[in-house]
Amino acid sequence: MRRDDIGPAADLLMLTSASGVPHHVTLQLTAAEAGEQGHAFVAERDGRIAGAALLSSDPVFPGLVITLVAVAEPYRGRGVGGALADLLDERLAHESLPASCHLRDDRADGRRFAERRGFAVQGDNLGWSFDLAAEDGTLETRAREAARSAGVRIRRADMVTEPETVLECALRCMPGLPSDQSADPEQGRHYFPPDAILLLAEQEEPDESAPRALGITVVAPRIEGGVWYTMFTGVDASYRRRGIARALKTEAFLRVRRAGGRSVVTHNHETNESVLRLNKSFGMRPTTGYWDLRRAPLK
């Protein structure tokens, strides 16, 4: 892949994206093109990019190798995807870590392709969507009442001026979530897009024995106009079941609506029952989720 290919390749790979947020894919393609980390390939036909493939490390969780392959619709069924996947396999032959792929669960053809290459579904993450316009007149009141009930104040954080505060809180909120990986704080500095909204839940009345920030949520715009994505929501394990997650999510809905958003989409692991119940209590409706596919190292 050449530098001029990064934009078209990112657009193509986003067709299979679970989050719909292009930030990570663009960063990974840029690093691969610069020879810093990972590998990226494009397939050309008739002067156009017919397909793209990426192999990179996970942006936060260092125990996996990310693989992505996408082929433009006019060129599918001609062996382009297989040729690109073969190039990735040549590089994966030198990797000792499992390969993974997050694939939208409405892409049955993509799942069949991955399974033919030896990948298997590890888990299912359910998709949920919240219609902000339908709740426009009540969001401010609901956000204020949710924060009061949880005993917190919600404020916007800034990764430029306070990255340590954000990352320390996020790491404290990860234990107990459906993930078998350990996060890398340094990589986390680049995880959130510049246009993301980061919100921290802090104690309304500071307690010297407790951390100041008790929870965090991050929302970012998707490629579709007016649609935002919840990249992460977490609450310190010692302070869960107090309404803090509800306060964070409600404030995020309000902030996104003020920014012109029409809806917010999120994904939650099928076993995360507490968050699934919370989503339903908001009136969120099911939407496209994603499969987590894994394959053991080739060597």
Residue pairs with C-beta under 8 A, 6 or more apart in sequence:
1 9
1 29
1 32
1 33
1 40
1 41
1 42
1 52
2 33
3 33
5 33
5 42
5 49
5 52
6 26
6 29
6 30
6 33
8 42
8 49
8 52
9 29
9 40
9 42
9 49
9 52
9 54
10 22
10 25
10 26
10 29
11 22
12 49
12 51
12 52
12 70
12 71
12 72
13 25
13 29
13 52
13 54
13 68
13 70
14 20
14 22
14 25
14 223
15 70
16 68
16 70
16 103
16 104
16 107
16 110
17 25
17 102
17 104
18 102
18 103
18 104
18 125
18 267
18 289
18 290
19 222
19 229
19 231
19 267
20 222
20 223
20 224
20 227
20 229
20 265
21 193
21 220
21 221
21 222
21 223
21 229
21 231
22 223
23 192
23 193
23 220
24 59
24 191
25 54
25 68
27 59
27 190
28 37
28 38
28 40
28 54
28 56
28 59
28 66
29 40
29 54
31 37
31 38
31 56
32 38
32 39
32 40
32 54
32 55
32 56
33 40
37 56
37 57
38 54
38 55
38 56
38 57
39 54
39 55
39 56
39 87
39 88
39 91
40 52
40 53
40 54
40 55
40 56
41 52
41 53
41 84
41 87
41 88
42 49
42 51
42 52
42 53
43 49
43 50
43 51
43 52
43 71
43 75
43 80
43 83
43 84
44 50
45 75
45 80
48 72
49 72
50 71
50 72
50 74
50 75
50 80
51 69
51 70
51 71
51 72
51 75
51 80
51 81
51 83
51 84
52 68
52 69
52 70
52 84
53 67
53 68
53 69
53 70
53 84
53 85
53 87
53 88
54 66
54 67
54 68
55 65
55 66
55 67
55 88
55 91
55 92
56 65
56 66
57 64
57 65
57 66
58 64
58 65
58 66
58 100
58 181
59 187
59 190
59 191
60 183
60 184
60 187
60 188
60 191
61 179
61 181
61 182
61 183
61 184
62 181
62 182
62 184
62 187
63 97
63 98
63 180
63 181
63 182
64 97
64 98
64 99
64 100
64 181
64 294
65 92
65 95
65 97
65 98
65 99
65 100
66 99
66 100
66 101
67 88
67 92
67 99
67 100
67 101
68 101
69 81
69 84
69 85
69 88
69 113
70 81
71 80
71 81
71 84
76 109
81 113
85 113
85 117
89 117
89 298
92 99
92 297
92 298
93 298
93 299
94 299
95 297
95 298
95 299
96 297
96 299
97 297
98 294
98 295
98 296
98 297
99 119
99 294
99 295
99 297
100 122
100 292
100 293
100 294
100 295
101 114
101 119
101 292
101 293
102 125
102 290
102 291
102 292
102 293
103 110
103 111
103 114
103 290
103 291
103 293
104 110
104 288
104 289
104 290
105 111
105 124
105 127
105 288
105 289
105 290
105 291
106 288
111 121
111 291
111 293
114 293
115 293
117 295
118 295
118 296
119 293
119 294
119 295
120 293
120 294
120 295
121 291
121 292
121 293
122 291
122 292
122 293
122 294
123 178
123 269
123 270
123 271
123 291
123 292
124 269
124 270
124 289
124 290
124 291
124 292
125 267
125 268
125 269
125 270
125 289
125 290
125 291
125 292
126 267
126 268
126 269
126 270
126 276
126 286
126 289
127 265
127 266
127 267
127 286
127 287
127 288
127 289
127 290
128 265
128 266
128 267
128 268
128 279
128 284
128 285
128 286
128 287
129 263
129 264
129 265
129 284
129 285
129 286
129 287
130 253
130 263
130 264
130 265
130 266
130 282
130 283
130 284
130 285
131 262
131 263
131 285
132 139
132 253
132 256
132 257
132 261
132 262
132 263
132 264
133 257
133 262
133 263
135 142
135 253
135 283
136 257
139 250
139 253
139 254
139 257
140 254
142 250
142 254
143 154
143 247
143 250
143 251
143 253
143 254
146 243
146 246
146 247
146 250
146 251
147 153
147 154
147 201
147 204
147 247
147 250
147 251
149 243
149 246
149 247
150 201
150 242
150 243
150 244
150 246
150 247
151 203
151 204
151 205
151 242
152 201
152 202
152 203
152 204
152 214
152 215
152 244
152 247
153 201
153 202
153 203
153 204
154 199
154 200
154 201
154 202
154 247
154 248
154 251
155 199
155 200
155 202
156 197
156 198
156 199
156 200
156 255
157 165
157 166
157 198
157 199
157 200
157 216
158 198
159 166
159 189
159 192
159 198
163 189
165 200
165 213
166 192
166 198
166 200
166 216
167 185
167 188
167 189
168 213
169 200
169 211
169 213
169 214
169 215
169 216
169 236
170 183
170 188
170 216
170 232
170 234
171 183
171 185
171 188
172 211
172 236
172 237
173 215
173 216
173 234
173 235
173 236
173 237
174 183
174 234
175 237
176 237
177 234
177 269
177 272
178 269
178 271
178 272
191 231
192 198
192 218
192 220
192 231
193 220
193 221
195 220
195 221
196 218
196 219
196 220
196 231
197 218
197 219
197 220
197 252
197 255
197 256
197 259
198 216
198 217
198 218
199 216
199 217
199 218
199 248
199 251
199 252
199 255
200 213
200 215
200 216
201 213
201 214
201 215
201 216
201 235
201 244
201 247
201 248
202 212
202 213
202 214
203 210
203 212
203 214
206 212
210 238
210 239
211 236
214 235
214 236
214 239
214 244
215 233
215 234
215 235
215 236
215 239
215 244
215 245
215 248
216 232
216 233
216 234
216 248
217 230
217 232
217 233
217 234
217 248
217 249
217 251
217 252
218 230
218 231
218 232
218 233
219 228
219 229
219 230
219 231
219 252
219 255
219 256
219 264
220 228
220 229
220 231
221 227
221 228
221 229
221 261
222 228
222 229
222 265
226 260
226 261
226 262
226 263
227 261
227 262
227 263
227 264
227 265
228 256
228 259
228 261
228 263
228 264
228 265
229 264
229 265
229 266
230 249
230 252
230 264
230 265
230 266
230 267
233 245
233 248
233 249
233 252
233 266
233 275
235 244
235 245
235 248
240 274
241 274
245 275
245 278
246 278
246 281
249 278
249 282
250 282
252 264
253 264
256 264
265 287
266 279
266 284
267 289
267 290
268 275
268 276
268 279
270 276
